[in-house]
Amino acid sequence: MDDKARNRRLALLTAASGYSITLLYLLYGGTSQGKHWFRNLVPHDSNGGALLLIVFTLPLFIANTAALLLLKDGAAAAGDNETKESNLHTNRRAHQKSCYNKIQSTTRRILASSRLFTVAFVILPCVAFFLCSAQRHYLSAMGTYPVQTDSSSIDNINRTALLEDNDDYNYQIAAWRWKLVHHISNCSAIVGLIAFSHLLIPVSKHSPLIVLLNWTPQEALIMHKYAGRLAVCGVVVHGFGHVMHAYWRWWSMFVSDYDIITESNVLQSRYWMEKSFWRAFIPPMQCWQQKFRSNISTEIDFGPGCINNDDSCSCLDFWINFTGLLGLIALLVLMVGSLNHIRRNHYNVFYVVHIIAAPLFILASVLHYNRSIMYMCPSLLYYASQSVPVYVESWLSRRQSKGSRIVSVSKIPCPSHQRPNGNVLSIEFEASQDAMNKFQPGSYCTLQIPSLSLVAHPFTVNIVPGHSNRLRILMRQIGPFTTHLVELLECKGQPEANQYIQEEKKECNTESQYNPTISLPIMHINVYGTSQRMAQLYHHDSALIVAGGIGITPYLSMLTEIASSSQASSTLKSVVLHWICRDAALIRYVHEQYFAAILDKSNGSDQGGGVSIRIVTHFTGLDEHAYCHSDSLETVSYKLNTCDGTPVKSSAYSVSNTRTLVTFATIFCFGTAATMYCYTYLQSVEVVSTRILGLLAICIISIVISTISFMVSSRCQTEKVKYLPLSTNERYGSTSLSQKSQGGDYSYTNNTSGYEFNFKGRPSEDTLFSSLQGCENESIGLFLCGPPLMVKQSRAFLSMKKFKDVDVYEEIFEV
């Protein structure tokens, strides 16, 4: 075992030790004995804030600090696939019957799967905490269960009094039950807040914990979605329980005003009760004038009491009801905006809903419950210390530059029945040497064009074979953003849409159809994510990749790196790619830009690391498009007027950067101290507005420290970054798809690699998974990216055939 593998194991052990405190609290702290035991840990903690910091915030700080300190080489440490993963895999096969090894293999599988990890270490412990807390409240409530008077000692003369007592007893029973519902609803809210403490960790930029677990950003989103759903369930149950409890109590108060209950009395009571009940969620004018205070000078005459039946509603009660309803609405809107259909087809709606509804929910939750800030503190501090520095760095760098340097733009015609004018855009941009060194196959970038949209859209980014300082984005024209970008390039957009379209229209009239000269708008590109796909790929003996259409993009750089590697892998022996595509022009473009280079490199005697690469392309489009001879299917390469802008830099806040550790520790420690100080000394139970102080402190501290970190780093930099000059248009390989596809099906095969192009249409599952036959004793990795139906059918076939020891890795473009 080398130092990198040892450091990673040590970091995992440290993180697991810290998180065991959280797990112990969730599994044991909900019981009566556990609650008293944890309270005795901090005897002078009257408000419970210190205990919550120890249980939730401190383990997260320990785990992230260990990851930053021990993962010295960042992505390389996480992706040390050829030594670390092979050793683990070799040991697993050598001791296949060992009980210890089976436990180790199961633990490794849970850690590798974000879905299993989230269920095992987040969902189930939270459910256990809820059940234990509900049982504790039930046992405590049984001690106050109303006892009915013994009727055997009462004679017939007191029957009337007995009936009245029975009515009062039934009311006490109902009140006891609804009070129990009230406590259980509060337990549900606590579970929702605990789920929120995990919510923002997987979506933080350059998260060291995600690198430590060898998750891709797409896999980390599964934890984000599961934690979000649990938070929604907890908050909805909490709100529903409280509303039903309050509704019953108000109704019983109105009905109790009548000596004789009649139908007219009931209808009248219901009218006034409902009219007054729903008004309890809107604070009256006096509360707005008192600035969120509860101790107003004049009482508000407003029906039954908010807390009990003897007191009138105070402003504190109104604000609690109002913020609770506001937070519930914001969370429901957030849930609807996160639906799969909206996320994939209306990304702008998904993005806007998130940036509006999510902060609104956080604000409403903090104002609603005084301890909410302590439960949310871990997630908020982690996001503030990991993402805010990246955002500040990107914003300040953007103000000092004229956008990213775009060096090539091409349009690949890909018409279909649904989109007759469909296209795929290829955008190449220059990257700094540091960005190229830190690039990992499977990474993604965000593209923002201010003249088209203020929203930054995510896309997979790949290397450009033959260019040592270029990266490429391949995007399909499918949504409003990509459609408007294509219209801008074609000079067919609306004249009033933006100022650039009119300029391009004048330019395009003077150039030929296939080489128009354009003036690109300013584009801002930021590369994010340290993908772990290579580590996962090298972990297996054989890998099967099934891609559909534009879903080929995550695997282009992976195959290129495998073919370029000269170091042999002791585990990975073969890689088979099945690409199902109906776009002939896209097939030719990918073949010329990537597949030809992959085949030429892997056929070399000292290249490919001994890995056999087989590429099978299944053409499912129209027959007349098969040979790409039509002028309408020719790729359009645009000429750029200028090459302004700066090369895309990698973020300085990487896992291996000392600057990241200092910035993280400073923001996290100062934010924790400020939050605890505001919660203990400045926050008042009766003044709702003081509950926001801790949240404001986290925001201010993170922005200020991030700005200082950026300025200090810029001034202390003694050497300027040297960018590589634009390399020549050198391409690896000379194989032409249009020349070889004249004869129909063919197979281009050499000693270690082969290429097949099939015109037989969509392949069957038996054809796709034929390479798995005879691999029963090998570890197999299945990589999927394509339409949801294709992915679903592949998973179903895999389950039906009962393939064992097959790990499935699915690419989800939802970052």
C-alpha positions in Angstrom: 0.0 0.0 0.0 1.5 3.4 -1.0 1.3 6.6 0.9 -1.7 7.9 -1.1 -3.8 4.9 -0.3 -2.7 5.0 3.3 -3.6 8.7 3.6 -7.0 8.1 2.1 -7.8 5.2 4.4 -6.7 7.4 7.4 -8.9 10.2 6.2 -11.8 7.8 5.8 -11.2 6.4 9.3 -11.0 9.9 10.8 -14.2 11.0 9.0 -16.0 7.8 10.1 -14.9 8.3 13.7 -16.3 11.9 13.7 -19.5 10.9 12.1 -20.0 8.1 14.6 -20.9 10.8 17.1 -23.8 12.0 14.9 -24.9 8.4 14.3 -24.9 7.7 18.0 -27.1 10.7 18.6 -29.5 9.7 15.9 -29.7 6.1 17.0 -29.7 6.6 20.8 -30.4 10.2 21.5 -34.1 9.9 20.7 -34.7 7.6 23.7 -35.3 8.8 27.2 -32.0 7.4 28.5 -30.1 8.7 25.5 -31.6 12.2 25.9 -30.5 12.4 29.5 -27.0 10.9 28.7 -26.3 13.5 26.0 -27.5 16.3 28.2 -25.1 15.3 30.9 -22.3 15.6 28.4 -22.7 19.4 28.5 -24.2 20.1 31.9 -24.2 23.9 31.7 -25.8 24.0 28.2 -29.2 25.3 29.2 -30.3 26.2 25.7 -29.0 23.1 23.9 -26.8 25.0 21.4 -23.5 23.5 22.5 -24.8 20.0 22.3 -26.0 20.4 18.7 -22.6 21.9 17.7 -20.8 18.9 19.2 -23.2 16.4 17.6 -23.6 17.8 14.1 -21.1 20.6 13.4 -17.9 19.3 15.0 -17.9 15.9 13.2 -18.3 17.6 9.8 -15.4 19.9 10.6 -13.2 17.0 11.6 -14.1 15.0 8.5 -13.5 17.8 6.1 -10.3 18.9 7.7 -8.9 15.3 7.6 -9.8 15.1 3.9 -8.0 18.4 3.2 -4.9 17.5 5.1 -4.5 13.9 3.9 -5.6 14.1 0.3 -2.4 15.9 -0.7 -2.7 15.4 -4.4 -6.4 16.1 -4.7 -7.8 14.4 -7.6 -4.8 12.2 -8.0 -5.2 10.9 -4.5 -8.8 10.1 -5.1 -8.1 8.7 -8.5 -5.0 6.7 -7.8 -6.7 4.0 -9.6 -3.8 1.9 -10.9 -2.3 1.1 -7.5 -4.9 1.6 -4.8 -7.9 0.2 -6.5 -6.1 -2.7 -8.1 -4.6 -3.7 -4.8 -8.0 -3.7 -3.1 -9.5 -5.7 -5.9 -6.6 -8.2 -6.0 -7.0 -8.8 -2.3 -10.7 -9.2 -2.6 -10.3 -11.9 -5.2 -7.4 -13.6 -3.3 -9.5 -13.9 -0.2 -12.9 -14.4 -1.7 -14.1 -16.7 1.1 -12.8 -14.6 3.9 -15.6 -13.3 6.2 -13.6 -10.2 6.9 -13.1 -9.5 3.2 -16.9 -9.9 2.6 -17.6 -7.3 5.2 -14.9 -5.1 3.7 -16.4 -5.6 0.2 -19.9 -4.7 1.5 -18.6 -1.6 3.2 -16.7 -0.6 0.0 -19.8 -1.1 -2.0 -21.9 1.0 0.3 -19.3 3.8 0.3 -19.1 3.6 -3.5 -22.8 3.9 -4.0 -24.2 7.3 -3.0 -27.7 5.9 -2.9 -26.8 3.1 -0.5 -24.7 5.4 1.6 -27.5 7.9 2.0 -30.0 5.3 2.9 -27.7 3.6 5.4 -26.2 6.6 7.1 -28.8 9.4 6.7 -32.3 8.1 6.0 -32.4 5.1 8.3 -30.8 6.9 11.3 -33.2 9.8 10.9 -36.1 7.4 10.8 -34.8 5.6 13.9 -34.5 9.0 15.7 -38.1 9.8 14.8 -39.4 6.5 16.1 -37.5 6.7 19.3 -38.6 10.3 19.9 -42.2 9.5 19.2 -42.1 6.5 21.6 -40.5 8.7 24.3 -43.3 11.3 24.0 -45.9 8.5 24.0 -44.5 7.0 27.2 -44.3 10.4 28.8 -47.8 11.2 27.8 -49.2 8.0 29.3 -48.4 9.4 32.7 -50.9 12.2 32.2 -53.6 10.1 30.6 -57.0 11.3 32.0 -58.6 8.9 34.5 -62.4 8.5 34.4 -64.4 8.7 37.6 -65.7 5.2 38.8 -69.4 5.1 38.0 -70.1 2.3 40.4 -70.1 4.7 43.4 -72.5 7.1 41.9 -76.2 6.7 42.4 -79.0 7.5 40.0 -79.6 10.9 41.4 -76.1 12.0 40.1 -76.6 10.7 36.6 -76.9 14.1 35.1 -73.6 15.2 36.7 -72.1 11.9 35.5 -73.0 12.7 31.9 -71.5 16.1 32.2 -68.4 14.6 33.6 -68.3 12.1 30.7 -68.5 15.0 28.2 -65.6 16.6 30.0 -63.7 13.3 30.1 -64.1 12.8 26.4 -62.8 16.3 25.8 -59.8 15.6 28.0 -59.1 12.4 26.0 -59.3 14.3 22.8 -57.1 17.0 24.1 -54.6 14.4 25.3 -54.5 12.8 21.9 -54.0 16.1 20.0 -51.3 17.1 22.4 -49.5 13.9 21.6 -49.9 14.7 17.9 -48.5 18.1 18.6 -45.3 16.6 20.1 -44.9 14.0 17.4 -45.2 16.7 14.8 -42.4 18.6 16.5 -40.3 15.4 16.3 -41.0 15.3 12.5 -39.8 18.9 12.2 -36.5 18.0 14.0 -36.0 15.1 11.6 -36.5 17.5 8.7 -33.9 19.9 10.2 -31.4 17.0 10.7 -31.9 16.1 7.0 -31.2 19.7 6.1 -27.9 19.4 8.0 -26.8 17.0 5.2 -28.5 18.8 2.3 -25.9 21.3 1.1 -22.8 19.1 1.6 -23.0 17.2 -1.7 -23.7 20.3 -3.8 -20.8 22.4 -2.4 -18.1 23.3 -4.9 -14.9 21.2 -4.8 -16.2 19.2 -1.8 -13.3 17.2 -0.3 -15.7 14.8 1.3 -17.1 13.9 -2.2 -13.6 13.3 -3.4 -12.9 11.2 -0.3 -15.9 9.0 -1.1 -14.9 8.7 -4.8 -18.2 10.1 -5.9 -18.8 12.1 -9.0 -20.8 15.3 -8.7 -23.8 13.6 -10.4 -23.7 10.8 -7.8 -23.4 13.3 -5.0 -26.7 14.8 -6.2 -28.5 11.6 -5.2 -27.7 12.3 -1.6 -28.9 15.9 -2.0 -32.2 14.7 -3.5 -32.8 12.1 -0.8 -32.0 14.4 2.0 -34.2 17.1 0.4 -37.1 14.6 0.2 -36.7 13.6 3.8 -36.7 17.3 4.8 -39.9 17.9 2.8 -41.6 14.9 4.5 -40.6 16.1 7.9 -41.8 19.7 7.4 -45.0 18.7 5.8 -45.9 16.2 8.6 -45.0 18.9 11.1 -47.2 21.5 9.5 -50.1 19.2 8.9 -50.1 18.0 12.5 -50.0 21.5 13.9 -52.7 22.8 11.6 -55.0 19.9 12.5 -54.3 20.4 16.2 -55.0 24.1 16.1 -58.1 23.6 14.0 -59.6 21.1 16.5 -58.8 23.3 19.5 -60.3 26.4 17.9 -63.4 24.4 16.9 -63.9 23.0 20.4 -63.6 26.5 21.9 -66.3 27.9 19.6 -68.7 25.0 20.2 -68.2 25.2 24.0 -69.8 28.7 24.0 -73.2 27.1 23.5 -75.2 25.4 26.2 -77.3 23.5 23.6 -75.6 22.5 20.4 -77.8 22.8 17.4 -77.2 22.6 13.7 -77.5 26.4 13.3 -75.0 26.9 16.2 -72.6 24.5 14.6 -72.8 26.2 11.2 -72.4 29.7 12.8 -69.5 28.5 14.9 -67.8 26.9 11.8 -68.2 30.2 9.9 -66.6 32.4 12.6 -64.1 29.8 13.5 -62.8 29.3 10.0 -62.8 33.1 9.4 -60.7 33.7 12.5 -58.6 30.6 12.2 -57.0 31.4 8.8 -56.5 35.0 9.9 -54.2 33.7 12.6 -51.5 33.1 10.0 -51.3 36.8 9.0 -49.8 39.1 11.7 -52.0 42.2 12.3 -50.7 45.7 11.8 -49.7 46.2 15.4 -47.2 43.3 15.1 -45.6 44.8 12.0 -45.2 48.1 13.8 -43.6 46.5 16.8 -40.9 45.0 14.7 -41.4 41.3 15.3 -41.8 41.7 19.1 -44.3 39.8 21.2 -44.7 42.3 24.1 -47.1 44.8 22.5 -48.7 47.3 24.7 -52.3 46.5 23.8 -53.9 43.1 23.7 -55.3 41.9 20.4 -58.8 40.6 20.7 -58.6 37.6 18.4 -60.8 34.7 19.5 -59.3 31.7 21.2 -55.7 31.8 22.4 -52.8 30.7 20.2 -51.0 28.8 22.9 -53.7 28.0 25.4 -57.3 28.9 25.8 -56.8 31.5 28.6 -54.5 33.9 26.8 -55.0 36.0 23.7 -52.7 35.7 20.7 -49.4 37.6 21.0 -47.4 38.8 18.1 -44.9 36.0 18.7 -47.7 33.5 18.0 -48.6 35.3 14.8 -45.0 35.4 13.6 -44.5 31.7 14.3 -47.6 30.8 12.4 -46.7 33.2 9.5 -43.1 32.0 9.1 -44.1 28.4 9.4 -46.7 28.8 6.6 -44.2 30.8 4.5 -41.5 28.1 5.0 -43.9 25.3 4.1 -45.0 27.1 0.9 -41.4 27.8 -0.1 -40.4 24.2 0.4 -43.4 22.9 -1.6 -42.6 25.3 -4.4 -39.0 24.1 -4.2 -40.1 20.5 -4.4 -42.3 21.1 -7.4 -39.6 23.1 -9.2 -37.2 20.1 -8.7 -39.3 17.6 -10.5 -37.5 15.6 -13.2 -39.7 17.1 -16.0 -39.0 20.7 -15.0 -35.4 20.1 -14.2 -34.7 18.6 -17.7 -37.0 20.6 -19.9 -37.2 24.0 -18.1 -33.8 24.5 -16.5 -34.3 28.2 -16.1 -37.4 27.6 -14.0 -35.5 25.0 -11.9 -32.6 27.4 -11.4 -34.7 30.5 -10.5 -36.9 28.5 -8.1 -33.9 27.2 -6.3 -32.2 30.6 -5.9 -35.4 32.2 -4.6 -37.3 29.4 -2.7 -34.3 27.9 -1.0 -33.1 31.0 0.8 -36.7 31.9 1.6 -37.2 28.5 3.3 -33.9 28.9 5.3 -35.0 32.4 6.4 -38.5 31.3 7.4 -37.2 28.2 9.2 -34.7 30.3 11.3 -37.4 32.8 12.2 -40.0 30.0 12.9 -37.9 28.0 15.5 -35.2 29.5 17.6 -33.0 26.3 17.4 -33.3 25.9 13.6 -30.0 27.8 13.1 -28.2 25.3 15.2 -29.5 22.3 13.2 -28.8 24.1 9.9 -25.4 25.4 11.0 -23.3 22.4 9.7 -24.8 22.5 6.2 -24.8 26.3 6.0 -21.2 26.6 7.2 -19.9 23.8 4.9 -21.5 25.4 1.9 -20.3 28.9 2.9 -16.7 27.7 3.4 -16.6 25.6 0.2 -18.8 27.3 -2.3 -18.8 31.0 -1.4 -15.0 31.4 -1.9 -15.4 29.8 -5.4 -18.2 32.2 -6.2 -16.3 35.2 -5.0 -13.2 34.2 -6.9 -15.3 33.7 -10.1 -17.1 37.0 -9.7 -14.0 39.0 -9.0 -12.0 37.3 -11.8 -14.9 37.9 -14.2 -14.9 41.6 -13.5 -11.2 41.7 -14.4 -11.5 39.9 -17.7 -13.4 40.0 -21.0 -14.8 36.5 -20.8 -13.2 33.2 -21.7 -11.1 32.8 -24.8 -13.1 30.8 -27.4 -10.9 29.4 -30.2 -13.3 27.4 -32.2 -17.1 27.1 -32.8 -18.7 24.4 -35.0 -22.2 23.4 -35.8 -23.0 19.8 -36.4 -26.4 19.3 -38.2 -28.4 16.6 -36.4 -32.0 16.8 -37.8 -34.8 14.5 -36.5 -38.5 14.2 -36.7 -39.0 16.0 -33.5 -36.4 18.7 -34.3 -36.0 19.1 -38.1 -33.5 21.9 -37.5 -31.7 20.2 -34.6 -27.9 20.8 -34.2 -25.0 19.9 -31.9 -22.6 22.7 -31.1 -18.9 22.2 -30.5 -17.3 25.0 -28.5 -13.5 24.9 -28.0 -11.9 27.2 -25.5 -8.4 27.7 -24.3 -7.4 26.6 -20.8 -4.4 27.4 -18.6 -1.7 24.8 -18.0 -2.9 24.5 -14.4 -6.4 23.8 -15.5 -5.2 21.1 -17.9 -3.1 19.5 -15.2 -6.1 19.3 -12.9 -8.6 18.2 -15.5 -10.1 14.8 -14.9 -12.3 12.8 -17.4 -15.9 13.3 -16.6 -15.6 16.8 -15.3 -18.1 19.4 -16.1 -18.2 23.2 -16.7 -20.7 26.0 -16.5 -21.3 28.3 -19.4 -22.8 31.7 -19.0 -23.6 34.1 -21.8 -24.9 37.3 -20.2 -26.5 38.5 -23.5 -28.6 35.3 -23.6 -29.2 34.3 -20.0 -27.9 35.2 -16.6 -28.1 31.5 -15.6 -25.0 29.4 -15.8 -25.8 26.2 -17.6 -23.8 22.9 -16.9 -22.2 20.8 -19.7 -19.7 18.0 -19.8 -16.3 19.1 -20.9 -13.7 17.0 -22.8 -10.1 17.3 -23.9 -9.3 18.1 -27.6 -6.9 15.5 -29.0 -3.9 17.1 -30.6 -4.2 20.3 -28.5 -2.5 20.4 -25.2 -4.3 23.5 -24.0 -7.9 23.2 -25.2 -11.1 21.9 -23.8 -14.3 21.2 -25.7 -18.0 21.4 -25.0 -20.5 19.3 -27.1 -24.1 20.4 -26.5 -27.3 19.4 -28.2 -29.8 22.1 -29.3 -32.7 21.1 -27.0 -33.7 23.9 -24.7 -34.2 27.7 -24.9 -30.6 28.5 -24.0 -29.0 26.3 -26.7 -31.7 27.2 -29.2 -31.0 30.9 -28.8 -27.3 30.3 -29.0 -27.7 28.5 -32.4 -30.0 31.2 -33.6 -27.4 33.8 -32.7 -24.8 31.9 -34.7 -27.1 31.4 -37.7 -28.2 35.1 -37.5 -31.8 34.1 -37.4 -32.7 35.4 -34.0 -35.0 38.3 -33.4 -33.4 41.7 -34.0 -34.6 43.1 -30.7 -33.5 40.1 -28.7 -30.0 41.3 -28.0 -27.4 43.7 -29.4 -25.2 40.9 -30.9 -27.7 39.4 -33.3 -27.9 42.6 -35.4 -24.1 42.6 -35.7 -23.9 39.0 -36.8 -26.6 39.5 -39.4 -24.5 42.1 -41.2 -21.5 39.8 -41.0 -23.2 36.7 -42.3 -24.4 38.2 -45.5 -20.8 38.6 -46.8 -19.5 35.1 -46.1 -20.2 31.7 -47.5 -22.7 29.4 -45.9 -20.2 27.0 -44.5 -17.6 29.5 -43.2 -19.5 32.5 -41.8 -17.6 35.0 -39.8 -19.1 35.9 -36.5 -18.4 38.1 -33.4 -19.1 35.9 -30.4 -20.7 37.4 -27.3 -18.9 37.3 -24.1 -18.8 33.8 -22.6 -17.9 32.9 -19.1 -16.7 29.3 -18.5 -15.9 27.8 -15.2 -14.6 24.2 -14.9 -15.9 22.3 -11.8 -15.9 18.9 -10.3 -13.3 16.3 -9.7 -14.8 13.3 -11.4 -14.0 9.8 -10.0 -15.0 7.9 -13.1 -11.4 6.8 -13.9 -10.9 5.4 -10.4 -14.2 3.5 -10.7 -13.3 2.3 -14.2 -9.9 0.9 -13.2 -11.5 -0.9 -10.3 -13.0 -3.6 -12.5 -11.7 -6.3 -14.7 -14.0 -5.4 -17.6 -16.1 -2.3 -18.4 -19.1 -2.0 -20.6 -20.2 1.4 -21.7 -23.6 2.0 -23.2 -24.3 5.5 -24.5 -27.1 7.0 -26.4 -26.8 10.1 -28.6 -25.1 13.0 -27.0 -24.6 10.8 -23.9 -21.3 9.8 -25.5 -19.7 13.0 -24.1 -18.8 11.8 -20.6 -16.8 8.9 -22.0 -14.7 10.5 -24.7 -12.0 11.7 -22.4 -12.1 8.5 -20.5 -11.4 6.4 -23.5 -8.7 8.8 -24.7 -6.9 8.6 -21.4 -7.1 4.8 -21.4 -5.6 4.7 -24.9 -2.9 7.2 -24.0 -1.8 5.5 -20.8 1.5 3.7 -21.0 1.2 2.2 -17.5 -0.3 -1.2 -17.3 -3.3 -1.9 -15.1 -3.4 -5.1 -13.1 -7.2 -5.2 -13.1 -8.8 -3.6 -16.1 -8.4 -5.7 -19.2 -11.1 -4.7 -21.7 -13.5 -1.9 -22.4 -16.4 -2.2 -24.7 -18.4 0.8 -25.9 -21.8 0.6 -27.5 -22.9 3.9 -28.9 -26.5 4.1 -30.1 -26.9 7.3 -32.3 -29.2 8.4 -35.1 -27.1 11.5 -36.1 -24.8 10.6 -38.9 -23.0 14.0 -38.8 -22.3 13.6 -35.1 -21.0 10.1 -35.6 -18.6 11.3 -38.2 -17.5 14.2 -36.1 -16.9 12.1 -33.0 -15.1 9.5 -35.0 -12.7 12.0 -36.7 -12.1 13.9 -33.5 -11.9 11.1 -30.9 -12.4 7.5 -32.1 -9.6 7.7 -34.8 -7.1 9.0 -32.2 -8.2 6.4 -29.7 -7.7 3.6 -32.1 -4.4 4.8 -33.4 -3.0 5.3 -29.9 -4.3 2.1 -28.4 -2.8 0.1 -31.3 0.7 1.2 -30.4 2.9 -1.3 -28.7 3.5 0.9 -25.6 0.1 2.5 -25.4 -3.2 1.6 -23.9 -1.7 -0.1 -20.8 -2.6 -3.5 -22.2 -6.3 -2.6 -22.2 -8.4 -3.9 -25.1 -10.7 -1.2 -26.4 -13.7 -2.1 -28.7 -16.0 0.5 -30.0 -19.3 -0.4 -31.6 -21.5 2.4 -33.2 -25.1 1.5 -33.9 -26.6 3.9 -36.5 -30.4 4.3 -36.0 -31.1 7.2 -38.3 -32.3 7.5 -41.8 -30.6 5.5 -44.6 -30.1 8.6 -46.8 -28.1 10.2 -44.0 -25.9 7.1 -43.5 -22.9 8.3 -45.6 -23.0 12.0 -44.7 -22.8 13.1 -48.4 -25.5 15.7 -48.1 -24.4 19.3 -48.0 -27.0 19.9 -45.3 -25.2 17.5 -43.0 -21.8 19.1 -43.4 -20.3 20.5 -40.2 -20.2 24.3 -40.2 -17.0 25.8 -38.8 -17.4 29.4 -37.9 -14.6 32.0 -38.3 -14.1 34.2 -35.3 -13.4 37.9 -35.7 -11.4 38.1 -32.6 -9.9 35.8 -30.0 -10.4 38.1 -27.0 -10.7 36.8 -23.5 -8.5 34.9 -21.1 -7.7 31.2 -20.8 -10.0 29.4 -18.4 -8.3 28.9 -15.1 -8.9 26.2 -12.6 -10.2 27.3 -9.2 -7.6 27.9 -6.7 -9.8 26.2 -4.1 -8.9 22.6 -5.0 -8.6 19.8 -2.5 -4.8 19.9 -2.5 -4.5 23.7 -2.0 -3.3 25.0 1.3 -5.3 28.1 0.6 -8.5 26.0 0.6 -7.6 24.6 4.1 -6.9 28.0 5.6 -10.0 29.6 4.0 -12.3 26.7 5.0 -11.0 26.6 8.6 -11.3 30.3 9.0 -14.8 30.6 7.7 -16.0 27.5 9.5 -14.5 28.4 12.9 -15.4 32.1 12.9 -18.9 31.2 11.6 -19.4 28.6 14.3 -18.3 31.0 17.0 -20.4 33.9 15.7 -23.5 31.6 15.4 -23.0 30.3 18.9 -22.5 33.8 20.3 -25.6 35.1 18.6 -27.7 32.1 19.7 -26.5 32.4 23.3 -26.3 36.1 24.0 -28.1 38.0 21.3 -31.0 35.9 20.4 -34.2 36.4 22.4 -37.0 33.9 22.5 -39.6 36.6 22.5 -38.1 38.7 19.7 -38.3 36.9 16.3 -36.0 39.3 14.5 -33.0 38.4 16.7 -33.1 34.8 15.3 -31.7 36.0 12.0 -28.5 37.3 13.5 -26.6 34.0 13.3 -27.6 33.5 9.6 -26.4 37.1 8.8 -23.2 36.4 10.6 -22.4 33.3 8.5 -23.1 35.2 5.2 -21.0 38.2 6.1 -18.1 36.2 7.5 -18.0 34.0 4.4 -18.1 36.8 1.9 -15.5 39.0 3.8 -13.0 36.2 4.4 -13.4 34.9 0.8 -12.7 38.4 -0.6 -9.7 38.8 1.7 -8.4 35.4 0.6 -8.7 36.3 -3.0 -7.0 39.7 -2.6 -4.1 38.3 -0.5 -3.5 35.5 -2.9 -3.5 37.8 -5.9 -1.0 40.2 -4.3 1.3 37.4 -3.0 1.5 35.7 -6.3 5.1 36.4 -7.5 5.0 34.7 -10.8 2.3 35.2 -13.4 0.6 32.1 -14.8 2.2 31.1 -18.1 -0.2 30.0 -20.8 0.7 27.6 -23.5 0.6 29.0 -27.0 -2.2 27.8 -29.3 -1.0 24.6 -30.8 -1.3 23.7 -34.4 -4.3 21.8 -35.7 -2.6 18.4 -35.3 -4.9 15.4 -35.2 -4.1 11.9 -34.2 -5.3 9.3 -36.7 -6.2 9.5 -40.3 -9.1 7.0 -40.4 -12.1 8.5 -42.2 -15.6 7.2 -41.4 -17.1 8.4 -44.7 -14.5 6.3 -46.6 -14.9 3.1 -44.6 -18.7 3.2 -44.3 -19.3 2.8 -48.0 -19.6 -1.0 -47.8 -22.1 -1.2 -45.0 -21.1 -3.1 -41.9 -17.5 -3.4 -41.2 -15.1 -4.1 -38.4 -11.9 -2.2 -38.0 -9.8 -4.5 -35.7 -6.2 -4.7 -34.7 -4.3 -6.5 -32.0 -5.8 -4.8 -29.1 -8.6 -2.6 -30.4 -11.5 -2.7 -32.8 -14.2 -0.5 -34.3 -17.5 -1.6 -35.7 -20.1 0.5 -37.5 -23.5 -1.2 -37.7 -26.4 -0.1 -39.9 -28.8 -2.6 -38.4 -30.7 -0.1 -36.2 -31.3 -0.2 -32.5 -29.5 -3.2 -31.0 -31.2 -5.6 -28.6 -30.1 -6.0 -25.0 -28.6 -9.3 -25.8 -26.3 -7.6 -28.3 -25.3 -4.9 -25.9 -24.6 -7.2 -23.0 -23.0 -10.0 -25.1 -19.5 -9.0 -23.9 -20.5 -9.9 -20.3 -20.9 -13.6 -21.3 -18.2 -15.7 -19.8 -17.2 -13.0 -17.2 -19.0 -14.6 -14.3 -15.8 -14.7 -12.2 -14.8 -11.1 -13.0 -15.7 -7.7 -11.6 -17.7 -5.8 -14.2 -18.5 -2.1 -14.4 -21.5 -0.9 -16.4 -21.5 2.7 -17.4 -24.8 4.2 -18.7 -25.6 7.6 -20.2 -28.6 8.2 -22.4 -32.3 8.6 -22.6 -34.1 7.5 -19.4 -35.9 4.6 -21.3 -32.6 3.2 -22.5 -31.1 3.3 -19.0 -34.3 1.8 -17.5 -34.3 -1.1 -20.0 -30.6 -1.8 -19.4 -31.1 -2.0 -15.7 -34.1 -4.2 -16.1 -32.2 -6.6 -18.4 -29.3 -6.7 -16.0 -31.6 -7.6 -13.2 -33.5 -10.2 -15.3 -30.3 -12.0 -16.4 -29.1 -11.9 -12.7 -25.5 -10.8 -13.5 -23.5 -10.8 -10.3 -20.8 -8.5 -9.2 -21.8 -5.8 -11.7 -21.6 -2.2 -10.5 -23.7 0.3 -12.4 -22.6 3.9 -12.8 -25.1 6.2 -14.4 -24.4 9.7 -15.7 -27.1 12.2 -14.8 -26.9 15.7 -16.3 -28.4 17.5 -13.3 -25.4 19.4 -11.9 
